[in-house]
Amino acid sequence: MNGMALIIASALLVGLGALALLLWALRSKQYEDLDGAAARILLDDD
């Protein structure tokens, strides 16, 4: 039973860590202007 509690606790910690990273990325505007970044690679900067 103790091993199962460790697995559940580990899964909860990993899940909360992933949620924290997602919220950080959203708050720091990592997902803004996705179309601009996609079109920028096609432009020639000569």
C-alpha positions in Angstrom: 0.0 0.0 0.0 2.9 2.4 0.7 4.2 2.0 -2.8 0.9 3.0 -4.3 0.7 6.1 -2.2 4.2 7.1 -3.4 3.1 6.6 -7.1 0.0 8.7 -6.6 1.9 11.5 -4.8 4.5 11.5 -7.5 1.8 11.7 -10.3 0.1 14.6 -8.5 3.4 16.5 -8.1 4.3 16.0 -11.8 0.8 17.1 -12.8 0.9 20.2 -10.6 4.4 21.0 -12.0 3.1 20.7 -15.6 0.1 22.9 -14.7 2.4 25.5 -13.2 4.6 25.5 -16.3 1.5 26.0 -18.5 0.2 28.9 -16.5 3.7 30.5 -16.5 3.8 30.2 -20.3 0.4 31.7 -20.7 1.1 34.6 -18.4 4.5 35.4 -20.0 2.7 35.6 -23.4 4.6 32.6 -25.0 1.6 31.9 -27.2 1.0 35.4 -28.6 1.3 36.1 -32.3 1.7 32.5 -33.6 0.8 33.6 -37.1 3.5 36.3 -37.2 6.2 33.8 -36.1 5.1 31.4 -38.8 5.1 34.0 -41.6 8.5 35.5 -40.4 10.4 32.5 -41.6 9.2 33.0 -45.2 10.4 36.6 -45.4 13.8 37.4 -46.9 15.9 39.8 -44.8 18.5 40.7 -47.4 
